Amino acid sequence: MTTGHVFIAMSLDGFIAREDDSLDWLMAYHAPDEDHGFDAFMASVDGLVMGSGTFRTVLGFGGEWPYSKPVIVLSRSMTEDDIPDPLKGRVRLSRLSPPELMSELSQQGWQRVYVDGGSVIRSFLAAGLIADMELTIVPVLIGKGRRLFGDMDLKTDIGLTLERVRRYPSGLALTRYSVSPSLSED
């Protein structure tokens, strides 16, 4: 079965972006001489699944598309016209639910999927489709914005097991959690 994996940065107060999707607070901690494990993580996955908000944010960075692997954008509102011509064939849209999409990807031979974007991560977690999460904690409080975790429609608690913590000179801390079986039953 295909498994979902998360690699994302968040402020110490739990935000992954400002309300306007800006990541200026994150870029202030960018240290080009520090390897935060992203390249190794990307090498371990077959492709990415993200939401339309994350897709639009990445497009807004300008420059070259940062992903060489296939990207699937989960959206009920986007159309093929929303995908820039240079990305057609590398980015596709899907309206499938997380379980349906993971089943389809499994049939296509995908083993590991990078799941990105707050609401997409929450929906995959709620469906029991995330195996582990690497969360980079950025030592800044931004006060408000888009939360990584918030209200989730859970049938049971989701247990996490801390596997490791790595501290970087820039002040970032990478935490890796495996997602444990549920902690309680209905």
Secondary structure, 3 states (H helix, E strand, C coil): CCEEEEEEEEECCCEEECCCCCCHHHHCCCCCCCCCCHHHHHHCCCEEEEEHHHHHHHHHCCCCCCCCCCEEEECCCCCHHHCCHHHECCEEEECCCHHHHHHHHHHCCCCEEEEECHHHHHHHHHCCCEEEEEEEEECCCCCCCEECCCCCCCCCCCCEEEEEEEECCCCCEEEEEEECCCCCCC
